[in-house]
Amino acid sequence: MRAFGTGHPDQAAIVSGLFTEPADYRTHGLDERIEIARLYDGREFLYRLVRQLAE
């Protein structure tokens, strides 16, 4: 994997932070939506993840 075309090898991980039930997965569709509670849960998860990685 390359870091955005810089030519330097790098490791990357993609974490969305949006956790939903498979039946409720509607991102990038005609009826794209997510529950408000799931949005706030994802925000809190990503906040804690970044805080831990920054230590």
C-alpha positions as MATLAB code, in Angstrom:
seq = 'MRAFGTGHPDQAAIVSGLFTEPADYRTHGLDERIEIARLYDGREFLYRLVRQLAE';
ca = [
       0.000    0.000    0.000;
       1.262    3.467   -0.768;
       0.494    6.589    1.234;
      -1.557    8.687   -1.168;
       0.851    8.539   -4.071;
       3.918    9.638   -2.096;
       5.822    6.501   -3.047;
       6.451    5.603    0.597;
       5.195    2.256    1.894;
       2.723    2.771    4.677;
       0.082    0.895    6.586;
      -3.460    2.157    6.686;
      -6.720    1.068    8.242;
     -10.193    2.294    7.468;
     -12.586    2.519   10.406;
     -15.994    4.026    9.787;
     -17.279    4.130   13.354;
     -20.829    3.595   12.100;
     -22.125    0.348   13.520;
     -25.540   -0.784   12.298;
     -27.497   -3.973   11.932;
     -27.161   -5.574    8.476;
     -30.886   -5.052    7.846;
     -30.501   -1.318    8.582;
     -27.541   -0.777    6.243;
     -28.688    1.979    3.892;
     -25.610    4.051    3.179;
     -25.105    5.152   -0.417;
     -28.593    4.116   -1.458;
     -31.729    5.900   -2.548;
     -32.957    5.972    1.053;
     -29.617    6.729    2.713;
     -30.021    7.189    6.445;
     -28.680    6.218    9.859;
     -30.234    6.356   13.307;
     -29.253    9.452   15.310;
     -28.180    7.280   18.257;
     -25.849    5.295   15.971;
     -24.354    8.537   14.668;
     -23.530    9.725   18.186;
     -22.208    6.274   19.135;
     -19.909    6.381   16.116;
     -18.705    9.862   17.003;
     -17.847    8.748   20.532;
     -16.096    5.619   19.251;
     -13.943    7.580   16.797;
     -13.148   10.222   19.430;
     -11.897    7.559   21.844;
      -9.979    5.763   19.097;
      -8.145    8.912   18.030;
      -7.378    9.814   21.653;
      -5.818    6.388   22.244;
      -3.821    6.481   19.024;
      -2.539    9.963   19.845;
      -1.108    8.901   23.224;
];
